[in-house]
Amino acid sequence: MYRVEIDRSLCSGFGICAELAPEVIEVGKDGLATVRVGSTADPAVLEAAGACPMAAITVLEEEAA
């Protein structure tokens, strides 16, 4: 499982992350990325974080309970 965090102070609203991981990340009405769900097994979040030009997305691997 992955926990996704977005530093909205760094986000510039490019939206690449939301295109790559739409089940987890969306661009809000304010034009900034927002996490839809806090934890996911979707590996697309790794690509989304890597594609962020502002390095605003952090993906942390969570240990299974």
C-alpha positions as CSV (number, residue, x, y, z in Angstrom):
1,M,0.0,0.0,0.0
2,Y,1.1,3.5,-0.7
3,R,0.2,6.7,1.2
4,V,0.2,9.8,-1.0
5,E,0.9,13.3,0.3
6,I,0.8,16.5,-1.7
7,D,2.5,19.7,-0.6
8,R,0.0,22.1,-2.0
9,S,2.3,25.0,-1.4
10,L,4.6,23.5,-4.1
11,C,1.8,22.5,-6.5
12,S,1.4,24.6,-9.7
13,G,-1.6,22.7,-11.0
14,F,0.0,21.1,-14.1
15,G,-2.4,18.2,-13.7
16,I,-0.1,15.5,-15.0
17,C,-0.5,13.6,-11.7
18,A,-4.3,13.5,-12.0
19,E,-4.0,12.2,-15.6
20,L,-1.6,9.4,-14.5
21,A,-3.4,8.4,-11.2
22,P,-7.0,9.6,-11.6
23,E,-8.3,7.2,-8.9
24,V,-6.0,8.8,-6.3
25,I,-5.4,12.4,-7.3
26,E,-7.6,15.1,-8.7
27,V,-7.2,18.8,-9.6
28,G,-9.5,20.8,-7.4
29,K,-11.5,23.8,-8.3
30,D,-8.6,25.9,-7.0
31,G,-6.4,24.4,-9.7
32,L,-4.2,22.5,-7.3
33,A,-3.8,18.8,-6.9
34,T,-5.7,17.0,-4.1
35,V,-5.5,13.5,-2.8
36,R,-8.8,11.6,-3.3
37,V,-7.9,8.7,-1.1
38,G,-5.1,8.6,1.5
39,S,-3.9,5.0,0.8
40,T,-3.9,3.0,-2.3
41,A,-2.3,-0.1,-3.9
42,D,-2.3,1.6,-7.3
43,P,1.4,1.7,-8.5
44,A,0.4,4.6,-10.8
45,V,1.0,7.0,-7.9
46,L,4.7,6.3,-8.2
47,E,4.7,7.5,-11.8
48,A,2.5,10.4,-11.0
49,A,4.9,11.5,-8.2
50,G,7.9,11.1,-10.5
51,A,6.1,13.2,-13.3
52,C,5.4,16.1,-11.0
53,P,7.6,19.0,-12.2
54,M,7.4,20.7,-8.8
55,A,8.2,17.6,-6.8
56,A,5.0,18.3,-4.7
57,I,4.0,14.6,-4.4
58,T,5.4,12.2,-1.8
59,V,4.6,8.5,-1.9
60,L,5.3,6.5,1.2
61,E,5.1,2.7,1.3
62,E,3.0,1.5,4.2
63,E,3.6,-1.7,5.9
64,A,0.8,-4.3,5.7
65,A,-1.2,-4.5,8.9
